[in-house]
């Protein structure tokens, strides 16, 4: 195994391992919050769902990619490729949709209730979270339904033109028209959602800048502090997504212009398109006091249990 393959394999391994661990910790923290607090706040529900979508994305994209880089072959047959690619496409679509949903939700939450319409929307907003989740799942399941029809297990020999070589699977579009239409459709969908999240995040930043002193001077309640902190977290998540989205789509647009994509270019796109899924949970952990408190509590409990076990073992020896 040469140096380049080793570096690539270690990079994918670290990305997958750390991302899966962090997203799992976020999910477990929210499960604990849900069990102890009876229900999650709307923003927490959205962040929990985002962690679940990102976990699915890493499991269906980074894990097989890592195994392929380290030389494991014939991981999946045709049916397995169709299932894995379908779940990956849904998870990727959900990641951008839920991040957009989070930014729009927070923009409405922090917006001043100047009119009757906005006031009514603020009151109904928490009840719209679950129906929006269901709608996003069904919409993306329907939109991504074509993905399994183009997904096949790798065949011996060369990769056909207009085929995305994922290593563990091939996505064979068969002709240039299907290849370009699929690429343009995915790119347009992503740009629409990213445009919405950037617009709502820009609005949040404007509100925080204009009304920062007013909020600190008049609304000194804990709710106002939590609201501002949540808004800043949302903006950081959107910026993180926008950075990797830009890199991902620059590579993707290049891939649409060539009939056969070099493996190194495909690997670069996989890595950068998965960076958000692996890094966003660390941002959630560092900025969300509820999640951080559950992890600190779990760590303290483990240390106390180990200390008690140590005392018991010393007492038994004596």
C-alpha positions as CSV (number, residue, x, y, z in Angstrom):
1,X,0.0,0.0,0.0
2,X,1.6,3.2,-1.1
3,X,1.7,6.5,0.8
4,X,-1.2,8.2,-1.1
5,X,-3.5,5.3,-0.5
6,X,-2.6,5.2,3.2
7,X,-3.2,8.9,3.7
8,X,-6.5,8.7,1.9
9,X,-7.6,5.6,3.9
10,X,-6.6,7.2,7.2
11,X,-8.4,10.4,6.3
12,X,-11.6,8.6,5.5
13,X,-11.2,6.4,8.6
14,X,-10.8,9.4,10.9
15,X,-13.7,11.2,9.2
16,X,-16.1,8.3,9.5
17,X,-15.0,7.2,13.0
18,X,-15.1,10.6,14.6
19,X,-18.3,11.6,12.8
20,X,-20.2,8.5,13.7
21,X,-19.0,8.7,17.3
22,X,-20.0,12.4,17.6
23,X,-23.4,12.0,16.0
24,X,-24.2,9.0,18.1
25,X,-23.3,10.9,21.3
26,X,-25.5,13.8,20.2
27,X,-28.4,11.3,19.6
28,X,-27.9,9.6,22.9
29,X,-27.8,13.0,24.7
30,X,-31.1,14.0,23.2
31,X,-32.6,10.6,24.0
32,X,-31.6,11.2,27.6
33,X,-33.1,14.7,27.5
34,X,-36.3,13.4,26.1
35,X,-36.5,10.7,28.8
36,X,-35.8,13.1,31.7
37,X,-37.6,16.2,30.4
38,X,-40.6,14.5,28.8
39,X,-40.2,16.3,25.5
40,X,-37.6,18.1,23.3
41,X,-37.8,21.8,22.5
42,X,-38.4,22.4,18.7
43,X,-34.8,23.4,18.0
44,X,-33.5,20.4,19.9
45,X,-35.8,18.1,17.9
46,X,-34.4,19.6,14.6
47,X,-30.8,19.2,15.8
48,X,-31.5,15.6,16.9
49,X,-33.0,14.9,13.4
50,X,-30.0,16.5,11.8
51,X,-27.6,14.3,13.7
52,X,-29.6,11.2,12.7
53,X,-29.5,12.2,9.0
54,X,-25.7,12.9,9.2
55,X,-25.2,9.5,10.9
56,X,-27.0,7.7,8.1
57,X,-24.9,9.7,5.6
58,X,-21.6,8.6,7.2
59,X,-22.7,5.0,7.5
60,X,-23.8,4.6,3.9
61,X,-21.0,6.7,2.3
62,X,-17.9,7.0,4.4
63,X,-17.8,3.5,5.9
64,X,-18.0,1.7,2.5
65,X,-15.6,4.2,1.0
66,X,-13.1,3.6,3.8
67,X,-13.4,-0.2,3.4
68,X,-12.8,0.1,-0.3
69,X,-9.8,2.3,0.1
70,X,-8.2,-0.3,2.3
71,X,-8.6,-2.9,-0.4
72,X,-11.8,-4.7,0.5
73,X,-13.6,-5.7,-2.7
74,X,-17.1,-7.0,-3.6
75,X,-18.7,-5.4,-0.5
76,X,-22.1,-5.2,-2.1
77,X,-24.1,-6.9,-4.8
78,X,-26.5,-5.0,-7.1
79,X,-29.4,-5.1,-4.5
80,X,-27.1,-3.9,-1.8
81,X,-25.8,-1.1,-3.9
82,X,-29.3,0.0,-4.7
83,X,-30.3,0.1,-1.0
84,X,-27.1,1.8,0.2
85,X,-27.1,4.5,-2.6
86,X,-30.9,5.1,-2.0
87,X,-30.4,5.6,1.7
88,X,-27.3,7.8,1.1
89,X,-29.2,10.1,-1.3
90,X,-32.1,10.5,1.1
91,X,-29.7,11.2,4.0
92,X,-27.7,13.8,2.0
93,X,-30.9,15.5,0.9
94,X,-32.3,15.5,4.5
95,X,-29.0,17.0,5.8
96,X,-29.4,20.1,3.6
97,X,-33.2,20.3,4.0
98,X,-33.0,20.0,7.8
99,X,-30.2,22.6,8.1
100,X,-32.3,24.9,6.0
101,X,-35.4,24.1,8.2
102,X,-33.3,24.9,11.3
103,X,-32.2,28.3,9.9
104,X,-35.7,29.3,8.8
105,X,-37.2,28.2,12.1
106,X,-34.7,30.2,14.1
107,X,-35.1,33.3,11.8
108,X,-38.9,33.2,12.5
109,X,-38.2,32.6,16.2
110,X,-36.0,35.6,16.7
111,X,-37.9,37.9,14.3
112,X,-39.9,40.7,16.1
113,X,-43.6,39.9,16.1
114,X,-44.6,43.0,14.3
115,X,-47.8,41.7,12.7
116,X,-50.7,39.4,13.3
117,X,-49.5,36.9,10.7
118,X,-46.0,36.6,12.2
119,X,-47.4,36.4,15.7
120,X,-49.7,33.5,14.7
121,X,-46.9,31.8,12.8
122,X,-44.6,32.0,15.9
123,X,-47.4,30.3,18.0
124,X,-47.9,27.5,15.4
125,X,-44.3,26.9,14.7
126,X,-43.6,24.3,17.4
127,X,-46.6,22.2,16.2
128,X,-45.2,22.3,12.6
129,X,-41.9,20.6,13.4
130,X,-43.1,17.0,13.3
131,X,-45.3,17.4,10.2
132,X,-42.3,19.1,8.4
133,X,-40.1,16.1,9.3
134,X,-42.7,13.7,7.8
135,X,-43.1,15.8,4.7
136,X,-39.3,16.1,4.1
137,X,-38.9,12.3,4.5
138,X,-41.7,11.5,2.0
139,X,-40.6,14.2,-0.5
140,X,-37.0,13.1,-0.5
141,X,-37.9,9.5,-0.7
142,X,-39.9,10.3,-3.8
143,X,-37.3,12.6,-5.4
144,X,-34.5,10.0,-4.8
145,X,-36.4,7.1,-6.1
146,X,-34.5,7.1,-9.4
147,X,-31.1,6.5,-7.7
148,X,-31.5,2.7,-7.3
149,X,-32.2,2.2,-11.0
150,X,-28.8,3.5,-11.9
151,X,-26.8,1.8,-9.1
152,X,-25.0,-1.5,-9.7
153,X,-22.2,-3.4,-8.1
154,X,-18.7,-2.8,-9.8
155,X,-18.0,-5.0,-12.8
156,X,-14.6,-6.4,-13.8
157,X,-12.9,-4.2,-16.4
158,X,-13.0,-0.5,-17.2
159,X,-15.6,1.9,-15.9
160,X,-18.1,2.8,-18.6
161,X,-18.5,6.5,-19.6
162,X,-21.0,8.7,-17.7
163,X,-20.6,6.5,-14.6
164,X,-19.8,7.6,-11.1
165,X,-17.3,5.2,-9.7
166,X,-17.9,5.2,-5.9
167,X,-15.4,2.3,-5.5
168,X,-17.9,0.0,-3.7
169,X,-20.7,0.8,-6.2
170,X,-21.1,2.2,-9.7
171,X,-23.8,4.7,-10.6
172,X,-24.3,4.2,-14.3
173,X,-26.3,6.8,-16.1
174,X,-25.8,5.1,-19.5
175,X,-25.9,8.3,-21.5
176,X,-24.8,12.0,-21.3
177,X,-28.4,13.3,-21.1
178,X,-29.3,11.3,-18.0
179,X,-25.9,12.1,-16.4
180,X,-26.3,15.9,-16.9
181,X,-30.0,16.0,-16.0
182,X,-29.3,14.2,-12.7
183,X,-26.4,16.5,-11.9
184,X,-28.3,19.7,-12.7
185,X,-31.4,18.6,-10.7
186,X,-29.3,17.8,-7.6
187,X,-27.3,21.0,-7.9
188,X,-30.4,23.2,-8.4
189,X,-32.1,21.6,-5.4
190,X,-29.1,22.2,-3.2
191,X,-28.7,25.8,-4.4
192,X,-32.3,26.5,-3.6
193,X,-32.0,25.2,0.0
194,X,-28.6,26.8,0.6
195,X,-29.9,30.1,-0.7
196,X,-32.8,29.9,1.7
197,X,-30.6,29.1,4.7
198,X,-28.1,31.8,3.8
199,X,-30.9,34.3,3.5
200,X,-32.5,33.4,6.8
201,X,-29.0,33.3,8.5
202,X,-28.2,36.7,7.1
203,X,-31.5,38.0,8.5
204,X,-30.6,36.5,11.9
205,X,-27.2,38.2,11.8
206,X,-28.9,41.5,11.0
207,X,-31.3,41.2,13.9
208,X,-28.6,40.2,16.3
209,X,-26.5,43.2,15.2
210,X,-29.3,45.7,15.3
211,X,-31.0,44.7,18.4
212,X,-28.1,43.3,20.5
213,X,-28.0,46.1,23.0
214,X,-31.8,46.3,23.1
215,X,-32.1,42.6,23.9
216,X,-29.4,42.8,26.6
217,X,-31.0,45.8,28.1
218,X,-34.7,45.0,28.1
219,X,-34.9,41.2,27.8
220,X,-32.6,39.8,30.4
221,X,-34.5,36.6,30.9
222,X,-32.8,33.2,30.5
223,X,-35.1,32.6,27.5
224,X,-33.6,35.6,25.6
225,X,-30.1,34.4,26.3
226,X,-30.9,30.8,25.1
227,X,-32.6,32.3,22.0
228,X,-29.6,34.3,21.1
229,X,-27.2,31.4,21.7
230,X,-29.3,29.1,19.6
231,X,-29.4,31.6,16.8
232,X,-25.6,31.9,16.8
233,X,-25.3,28.1,16.7
234,X,-27.6,28.0,13.7
235,X,-25.6,30.6,11.9
236,X,-22.3,28.7,12.5
237,X,-23.9,25.5,11.2
238,X,-25.1,27.3,8.1
239,X,-21.6,28.8,7.5
240,X,-20.0,25.4,8.0
241,X,-22.4,23.8,5.5
242,X,-22.0,26.6,2.9
243,X,-18.2,26.3,3.0
244,X,-18.2,22.5,2.2
245,X,-21.2,22.9,-0.1
246,X,-19.2,25.3,-2.2
247,X,-16.2,23.0,-2.4
248,X,-18.4,20.0,-3.1
249,X,-20.3,21.7,-6.0
250,X,-17.1,23.1,-7.6
251,X,-15.9,19.5,-7.9
252,X,-19.4,18.3,-8.9
253,X,-19.6,20.9,-11.7
254,X,-16.2,19.7,-13.0
255,X,-17.4,16.1,-12.9
256,X,-20.4,17.0,-15.0
257,X,-18.1,18.3,-17.8
258,X,-16.1,15.1,-18.3
259,X,-17.4,11.7,-19.5
260,X,-15.1,9.7,-17.1
261,X,-14.3,11.1,-13.7
262,X,-10.7,10.4,-12.3
263,X,-10.9,8.4,-9.1
264,X,-8.9,11.0,-7.1
265,X,-11.5,13.7,-8.0
266,X,-14.4,11.4,-6.9
267,X,-12.6,10.7,-3.6
268,X,-12.1,14.4,-3.0
269,X,-15.8,15.1,-3.5
270,X,-16.7,12.3,-1.2
271,X,-14.4,13.6,1.5
272,X,-15.6,17.3,1.3
273,X,-19.3,16.4,0.9
274,X,-19.1,14.4,4.1
275,X,-17.1,16.9,6.2
276,X,-20.3,18.7,7.3
277,X,-21.8,15.5,8.6
278,X,-18.7,14.7,10.6
279,X,-18.0,18.2,11.9
280,X,-21.5,19.5,12.7
281,X,-22.0,17.3,15.8
282,X,-18.9,18.7,17.4
283,X,-20.3,22.2,16.8
284,X,-23.6,21.1,18.4
285,X,-21.8,19.6,21.4
286,X,-19.6,22.6,22.0
287,X,-22.4,25.2,21.7
288,X,-25.4,23.3,23.2
289,X,-25.4,23.4,27.0
290,X,-28.0,20.7,27.3
291,X,-26.0,18.2,25.2
292,X,-22.7,19.2,26.9
293,X,-24.3,18.8,30.4
294,X,-25.5,15.3,29.6
295,X,-22.0,14.2,28.5
296,X,-20.4,15.8,31.5
297,X,-22.9,14.0,33.7
298,X,-22.2,10.7,32.0
299,X,-18.4,11.1,32.3
300,X,-18.8,12.0,36.0
301,X,-21.0,9.0,36.7
302,X,-18.4,6.7,35.0
303,X,-15.6,8.2,37.1
304,X,-17.6,7.8,40.3
305,X,-18.4,4.2,39.4
306,X,-14.7,3.5,38.7
307,X,-13.7,5.1,42.0
308,X,-16.3,3.0,43.9
309,X,-15.0,-0.1,42.2
310,X,-11.5,0.8,43.1
311,X,-12.4,1.3,46.8
312,X,-14.3,-2.0,46.8
313,X,-11.4,-3.9,45.4
314,X,-9.0,-2.3,47.9
315,X,-11.3,-3.2,50.8
316,X,-11.6,-6.8,49.5
317,X,-7.8,-7.1,49.5
318,X,-7.5,-5.7,53.0
